C-alpha cells in the first residue's frame, strides 16, 4: 500500500481503538466513513482486509482473556470490518445492477439490429423490384417509341411503293413518290443512328476537328435553319483547342441542341452558341482535364425541375404529340460519352435552358488519319451476306457500278471459293453471320491466307465492332447508300 495515503492505516487503527461497541451506531458510522474514504482512494477489498489485520496486530489483545470473556474485542472488530466494507458492497451491487441494465439494453439493441437487418433486406428487395420495374418500363417506352416511328415510316414507304406500281402513274408523280419513300427510309436510318449513338453502339469515325475553321462554317448553316423569329449569337474565339470526334455526329448534336432550343422559344427569342477552352475537374460528370466546351443557351420556357433528369432518355419529349422524335438529346448524350466527354444541362422555368457539351481536347502531336482519295475503279468483289435481300441489293449496287460480283451466304462458302483459286480483289462481308464463323473470323482467316486482299466489313450493330477496329479492319455501317459503298470499295482497291 505504499502508493496509497499513509494517514489511512493510522486513522483506521485509531477508529478501531475508539470507544464504542458492535451496537454503537456512531462508532459503526465512523467505520463506514473509513470505508467510503478507502473506496474513494482506490483501495481494494483485499487492501482493507490487510489493513484490518495490521490494526488487530497493533491492538495486542490477550487471546486467553478474550476467550474467557467470549471474544468481545473480536466481535467488535468484525462489526467494524463489516461496516467498513459496506461501501464496497454497495458499489459492487451498483455494478451488478448496471451490468443487468446493460444486458437488457444490449438485448434490446440486438433485437433492434435484427429488425433493422430484416427491414434493410426487405427494403433492398423492394428497391431491386422497383429497379427491375423501371428497367422494364424504360424498355417498354423505348420499344413503343421505336415501333411508333418505324410503323409511320413503313406506312410512308409501303404506301408510296404501292402507288408507284400503278400503271397509269406518270413519270413525274412516280419520281415524286419514289423520292418520298427514299426520304422516309433515310429518316428511319437517322432514327436508328441516333439510338445507336445513345447506346454507345454507333460506329463513329473520329478525326481531328479544328473548331477555329469548322465552327464558323457550321454557324452559317445553323442560322439559316432556325427561322427569322430566332436571333442567333455565335461566340467562337480564335485559339480553340482541337478535338478528335466524328464530325458528322458533332454537327448532328449541335443541330439537335439548336432545334430543341428553337422549339422551346414558341414566340421567338435569343439563341446563343459559344465555345471556350476549359480546364475542368467535375466528379459528378466524371471528367478531368482539358476540354472544348460548347454551350447552347436559349431564352425559352425552361424545363420543370422534376423533368430535368429525364430529358436525355430516348423518346422522352416535352413537345406536343407529333412534334419531334424525342431522340435529339439522347443522341447528344450518347455522342458526348462515346467521344470521351460529357454533357450537362441547366434550366429555370421562364428563363431558359443551357446545355454544355464537353469534348476532350486533342494534343498537338495527335492528328487524324486522312482518308484515301476516292476514284472509281473496277474489280471483283466477293460479297458474304446471309440475308438474301440485303445480299441482292449489295450485288445489284456493285454490279451496276461496273464491279464483277461473287456472292455467297456463308463464311465457309467464301473460304471454299477463295481456296479454289477464283479471282477476287476485295472481300465485302457482314459481321454477324450464322454457323459458328462470323464476318470477323472470316476476315482474320482471309487475311492470314491472302495478306494483300483488302477486307470491308458491314454491320448495323455488333459487339464484335470494337474487335474489328482493334484488328485494323475497315467498317461500313448499315444502312449504306449506293455511292457510299462504291466509293469505299473503290478507295480500298486503289490503296491495295
Secondary structure, 3 states (H helix, E strand, C coil): CCCCCCHHHHHHHHHHHCCCCCCCHHHHHHHHHHHHHHHHCCCCHHHHHHHHHHHHHHHCCCHHHHHHCCCHHHHHHHHHHHHHHHHHHHHHHHHHHHHHHHHHHHHHHHHHHHHHHHHHHHHHHHHHHHHHHHHHHHHHHHHHHHHHHHHHHHHHHHHHHHHHCCCCCCHHHHHHHHHHHHHHHHHHHHHHHHHHHHHCCCCCCCEEECHHHHHHHHHHHHHHHCCCCEEEEEEECCCCCCEEECHHHHHHHHHHHHHHHHHHCCCCEEEEEEEEEEEEEECCCCEEEEEEEEEEEECCCCCCHHHHCCCCCCCCCCCCCCCCCCCHHHHHHHHHHHCCCEEEEEEECCCEEEEEEEEEECCCCCCCCCCCCCCCCCCEEEEECCCHHHHHHHHHHHHHCCCEEEEECCHHHHHHHHHCCCCCCEEEEECCCCCCCCHHHHHHHHHHHCCCCEEEEEECCCCCHHHHHHCCCEEEECCCCHHHHHHHHHHHHHHC
